[in-house]
Amino acid sequence: MSIFDEETERRGTGSYKWDTYERPGLIPMWVADMDFRTAPAVTEAIMKRVEQGIFGYTLVGREYYDAVRDWFAERHGWSIDTGMLIYTSGVVPAVSAVIKAITRPGDKVIVQTPAYNCFFSSIRNNGCELSANALTMNADHSYSLDFDDLEARAADPSAKVLVLCNPHNPTGHIWSAAELLRIADICRRHDVFVIADEIHCELTYNGVEYTPFATVCGKGLRHAVCVSPSKAFNIAGLQIANIIASDADIRARIDRAINDNEVCDVNPFGVAATIAAYRHGADWLDELRAYLWDSWLTVRDFFAEHLPSYALTPLEATYLVWIDCRHTGISSDRLCAELIEAGVALSSGSIYGDDSFLRLNIACPRSRLSQGLERIRTVLSKYFQTTI
């Protein structure tokens, strides 16, 4: 039995995932956090910090910067100069602050759609305009970039920023080094700043590895990379993330924006958890990745057997499965409402820019996953077709 098979009770704990819906017995498989306890080393570090009993303003010291640097060097071959690192309270505040630092109201921000919903609000809240570089679906339901469209959008004088999700949420695609090089080349030629959200970078599977954008983009391209241990180690509530920007002037502008947005302070538990995760969490993370991969295979096989008219995008990264419901002719909002009535909550594709898809969070014990899948089956089987 895996440590990830433990069914921890989260209802009634102030969990956004579990306590948003008041329906008794509902299984939440929507918002992107996991139903797994974090790595023991992280819990131990937090408990040690609790024992001090004083939780004043936090000074982020050398140990923190070194832990981030060493993790990415050893795990991903990315040598980070810690002088380029700015910490903040989360990747969404980080992305928003960088947009604020680089753009002026009315500028366009390019995003590959479907896209993480908070990108849309970060663009809107900074007074900018979305420029949607829609991804192309392939025959196997994987996604590819439309480079011709990206070139045209980057050539627009109003386009100032590209927000790149690497790996991509919600499709679970990992951009290859070759794809990242083409993105970098286009943005360099058109002087488009790249913000790379790499929050899901640790959750990759089956030998497909994440390539840090900073390792392939080369010189002459203005960029910033946003990372956090929050998704991989299930510590999003501890509110910590990092921005790595190589240009000193850009860093100063980002730092100013972070202070303007009042997201310049972090809490002591986030600091302690990050150090522990990056120093002592590698083995736990590898066990988690193996468990999630097996869960993906379970979901894939279940849909193939019971719901074959619903194609799934092949999962390369994240724990979020993208379900194609186009054949139903029914909106994802309506399907989500029916699923809630059946006792399971998924995310509607409408918030990611595609109203014909559902997003399923599979990061839970296998027994709970099986229960959720059966409830999904009761709803989606009503719209069954023998062909896609």
N, C-alpha and C positions, 0 to 999 in steps of 0.2 A: 504493500500500500504506500502510495506517495504521500509526502507531507502536504501536497496540494489537494489531496482528497478530503482533507478536514473541512467540515461544514461549519464555519464560524457564523454565529448569529449576529447580524448587523442591524436588523430592524430595531428601531427604538434607540439608536445610538447617535442620532443627529446626522445620519448618513444621507447626503444628497441623493445618492443612487437608490437607497432603500426606503427612505422616509418621505420622498416627494409624493409618491402615490400611496394613498391611504387604504387602498383595496386590500383586505386581508388575504394572505397567501400568495400575493402576486410575486412573480420572479422577475426582478429587474435585469434586463440584458441590454441596457441602452448606454448610459453615460460611461465614459472610458476610464473607469477604475476597476481594479481586480478584487475578487472576493477571496484573496489569499493574504495571510499574514506576511509582513515584510520579512526580509532576511534577519535571522537571529542576531547577527552582528549589529544591525541597525537598531533593533529593539534594545539591545544591551547598552549601546552608546547613549540612547535617549534616556534610559533608566538611570544611567550613571550621571547624566546631566541633571535629571530631576532631583537626585539625592542632594545636590547643592542647595536646592530650595530657594534660589534667588534668580529671577528671570528678567534682569534689566536689559538695557540696550546692548546690542551685540556687536563686538568688534570681530570682524572676519580676519583671522590671522593667517600666517604663512602656511600652516598645516593644511588649511582648506585649499589654497591655491595649488600647493604641491600635489595634493590628492587628485584634483581635477586634471592637472598636467600629466601625472604619471598614468592615470587610467586611460586617457585617450592615446598616449604614446604606446603603451603596452597592448592595449586592446584593439586599437584601430590604426596605428601607425601615423598618428597625427601629432606633430610636435607643436604644442601650444606655448607661446611666450606668455607667461602669466601676467606680464605687464599689459597685455592686450585684453585682459578679462575684466568684465564688469558684472557684478552679481546684482540680482534683483529678485522680486517676489514670485516670478512665474514666467513661463514662456509667452503666454498671451500678453501680459504687461510689457515683456521685452519686445515682442513684435510691434506692439502699438507704439512704444517709445521710439523705436528705430524709424518707423514710418513718420512719426512726428518730427524726428530730427532731420530727415532727408527731404520731406515734401513741403509743399505749401497747399493751402486749400484750393481745390480745383484740379490738382494734378491727378494723373491716372496711375493706378497700381495694378499690375498684371498678376493674375492668379490662375493656376491650372484648375479648371473645374471638371467634375464636382470637387469641392474643397471643404476643409474644416470650417465650420460655420463662424468661428470667432474671427477668422480673417476678414469676413464681410463686415462685421461690426467694427473692427479696428480701422478698416479703411473708411467706413462711414463716419466714425467718431472723430477722425482727423480731418474731415471735410474733403476727402478725396473721392475719386470716382473709380469704380471697379472696371477693369478691362479683362474680360473673361477669355482666356486661352483654353477652349474646351478640349479635353482629352479625347482621343479616338479609341473606340472599343474595337478590339481585334476579334477574329473568328472564335478564339478560345475564351473570350470574355475578359482577357487581360486588357490593359490600357497602354497606349503609346502617346507620345507628345506629337502635336501637330506643329512641326518646326516652321513650316511656311507661315502659318498663322501667327506663331510667336514672333517671327521676324517682322511681319507687318505691324504687329502691335508695339514691338520695341522701337520700330522706326518712327512711331508717332511722337512728335516733339513734346507732347503732354505727358508721355509715359516716363515716369521717373524711377519706379521701383518694381521689381518682381519679387513676390513672396513665393518661395520655393519650399514645398513640404517634402522632406527627404529623410526617411521614407514617407510615402504619400498616405495621408488620411483623407478620405475613407477607403480608397481602393486597395490599400495594402501593397502597393507596388514599390519596389526599390529601384531607384534610378541607377543605371549602370554608369561606370566611369565615362564611357563614350557619350552617353546622353548628357551627363553633367558638363562635359567638355564643350558640347555643342551649345548648351544653354549659356555657358560662360562666354563663348565666342560671340554669340549674338548680343548678349548684354554689354560686353566690352565695346563692340563696334558702335553701339547706339547709346553708350554712356547711361545704361540703366543699372541702378544699384540693386544688388541681390541680397535679400534677407532669407537665409536658409533656416527654416524651423526643423530641427533634427531631434525633436523630443522622443521619437520612437526608434532611435537609432540602435538601441541594444536588442530590440525584439525582432530578430531576423531568423530565418529558418532554412533548413534543407540545403545548406551550403551556399546560399545566396547572401553575400556579405554587403553591408553598408559601406559606402565610400563617402567620407567626409568631404563636403563641397570644397572646403578650404584647401584640401590636398591636391585638387585637380584644376582649380580655377585660374592659377597662374597670376602673374603680375599684371598690374594695370586695370584690374577689375575691382571696383569698389564693392565691398560686401561686408556682411556681418552674419555670424552663425549663432543660433540660439539653441542651447542644450540644457538638459536637466535630468537628474536621476529619478524624477517623479513617476514616470510611466513604468519604467523597468522595475523599480523597487516599491511601487505602490505607496508613494509618500506624497501625493499631490497636495494633501492638506497641510503639509509642512511648509509650503510656499517658498520655494527656492529654485532659482535658475541662473544661467550664466549667458552672457553675450560676449563673443570673441570678435573683435574688430581690429584689423591690422593697422589702419590709418589713424594717426594721432588726432588729427582734426575731427575726423568722424567720431572717434571715441569721446572727444570733448562735447560734441553736439549731442550724442546719445546720452552721455552723463547728465547734460543739462535737461534733456527731455525726461529722463527718469526722475530727476528732482522736481521738474514741473508737474509730473503726473503723481508725485508723492509715493513712488514705489522704490525708494532707495534703501529702505531698511528691510532686513530679514530677521527671522527669529532664531534663537539659539538651537532649537531642536532641528531646524532645517540644516544648519551648519554641521552639527554633530552627525546627523543622519547621512549627509553627503560624504563626509570623511569616511565614515564606517562602511558605507556602500561601496565606495571606490577603492578602499583599502582591503576589505575583507568579504565582499559580496559576490565575487566572480563565480565561485562554485555553485552558490545558490541560484544565481542568475542562469547558469547553464542548465541546471535541473528544471528551472521554470520554463525555459525555451523548449526543452524536450517535451515537457508536459503539454504546453500549448500547441506544439506541432501535432501531438497525438490527438488533442481535442479538435484541431482543424480537420484531421483525417476522419474523425468521428462525424463531424458536421457534414463534410463533403460526401461521405458514404451514405449518410442518412438522407440527404437531399436527392442523391442519385437513385436511391431505392424508393423513397416515398413521395418526393416532390420533384420529379425530373424536369418539369417544365419551368422550374425556377433555377436559372443558371447562376453559379457563384463565380465571382472573380477569383482567380488563383491567388492564394495567400502567400506572400513572400515576407511580409513584415506586419507588425502590430498584432493585436488580438481581436481585430474588427473585421467581420465578414460582410462583404458587399453583395446583396441579393438582388438579382434582376427580376422585377415584377411587371415588366412592360406588357407581357401577354395578357395580363388580367384586365387592362384598360381601366384600372381603379387607382386612385391616388394613394400615395404612401401614407398620407395623413389618415385617410379612411381605414386603410389596412392596420395602421397602428392602433386606431380606436377599437377595431374589432379584436385585435390581439390582446389589448388590455382587458376587454370583456372576458377573454379566455384565460386570463391570469398570467400574462407575460408581456413585458414592455420592451420594445425595440425602438431604435431611433428612426424617425422618418427621413427619407432622402431629400425631402423638400428643403430642410435647413442647410443641406450641403449643395443645393442647386440642381437637384435632379429628383423630381417628384415621382419617379417610377421605380425607385429602389428603396430597400430597407438596409439599415446597418445593425448588425448583430454582434454584441460583445460576448465572446466565448470564454473569458477569463474567470472561470468559476470551477468549483469541484465537478468532476465528471458526472456524479449522480445528479447534481442540480442541472447540469447541461442537458442530460437526457430528459429530465422532466420538462425543461423549457422547450426542447425540440418537439416533444409530443404535443405540447400546447400550441406551438407554432403550426404543427401539422393539422390540427383541428380547424384552423382558420384558413390556411393557404390551400389546403386540399379542396376546398369548395370551389376554387378557381383553377382546378387542374386542367391541363391540356396534355395530350400525348406528344405534341411536337412543340418546339420553341420557335 
